Amino acid sequence: MNSQSVLSFQLKKEQLFALRQIPLNALSPFTLDALPLPLSVETRSLSLRPDFQAALAILAQPRLRLEYRQATGDPSWRSITAYGSPGNGNQAFVVLLPSPEENLTLLYFASAADYIAWWLQNFARVALTAQPALSAHAFGLPTLLCLLQTVDSYRRLELEALLRYETADAFALSEETLRSHLHAAWSKQDFRWLSIALLALTPGLPQTEPQLSEQAFQTAFELGFLSSHSKATLQLGPQGQRLCRELQRSLLAPLGCEAMTLGENGLSSLARFFFLASQESNHLFSFSPASAAQLTFRHQALTCAALEENMTAWLAALCTAAANTEAAAAPLPITNRILCKTCGHLGNVGAKFCINCGSFLEKNPK
């Protein structure tokens, strides 16, 4: 990642007043009425910088929004949002990071490659050996929840065994135990359980208590994730043992993502994924573009180099789709108010002078 192509802006809310000069579309994180007025010479001078203007232009009229939800230590997540305005050769991205109080942190990337390099550095692991996927085919949400809940429950039993100085080689779970663990985790919204993190962090998934069906257990057995399938005894198969070993060690905070653009009927979802990074692999569960009731997943366990190639192709496809969406380029017009070009204050229609600075008010262009 070229440091010359990545710029960081630590901002106070008042420094966003320059956005008053740019019409905002529905993907923008800001609304005109919520934008502040300029309060100091310092904020005015920053607004004149070309790189800052380029970042604001993307935030005002993005064509692509990538919303990330990452689990934190408490039962909540932090939101990280990336914006792009692909088309006409523009490959820049702006990332909006959460900051304390009313401050903002903006990261401006001159190219998609710089943005992907930053993403990998912050969320991925340098895994050197590719791992086989859990299945060569797509599988449904109930099966994925079953797989993750089984891994979670085994990890819990193994940890309890270590605390008692016992071995965990002969553990066997039952369907009843898994359902009990899942219910307790859902009630507490405990993101340490991967099944709960999957539902809470990935936008667009059903936000109701998940149920483990008999068909999901049967599919897990057919995938080699379980080596025995009876209600009283659920033994991990080769695939389950591998995933359990990987996710026991150095698991980073899980991450959910949704890519959005603007369509004819408003906001439109382009793609979603759920991401887990372990010491040995980067696990990517990508969604099919289907309704919530018919969602299927494809799993990949990737090295960092393979993940970079995968994410580059994925982002290029998103940019192409967003650039071809004409509705995304149409800003929301400024109506019912007149914008003062001197100070950015919004005056009432019919007013001739700005009540904030006294400047003459020109009518908004049609």
Secondary structure, 3 states (H helix, E strand, C coil): CCHHHEEEEEECHHHHHHHHHCCCCCCCCCCHHHCCCCCCHHHHHHHCCHHHHHHHHHHHCCCEEEEEEEECCCCCEEEEEEEECCECCECCEEEEECCCCCCEEEEEECCHHHHHHHHHHHHCCCCCCCECCCCCCCEEHHHHHHHHHHHHHHHHHHHHHHHCCCCCCCCCECHHHHHHHHHHHHHHCCCCCHHHHHHHHCCCCCCCCCCCCHHHHHHHHHCCCEEEECCCCEEECHHHHHHHHHHHCCCCCCEEEEEEEEECCEEEEEEEEEEEECCCCEEEEEECCCCHHHCEEEEEEECHHHHHHHHHHHHHHHHHHHHCCHHHHCCCCCCCEEECCCCCCEEECCCCECCCCCCECCCCCC
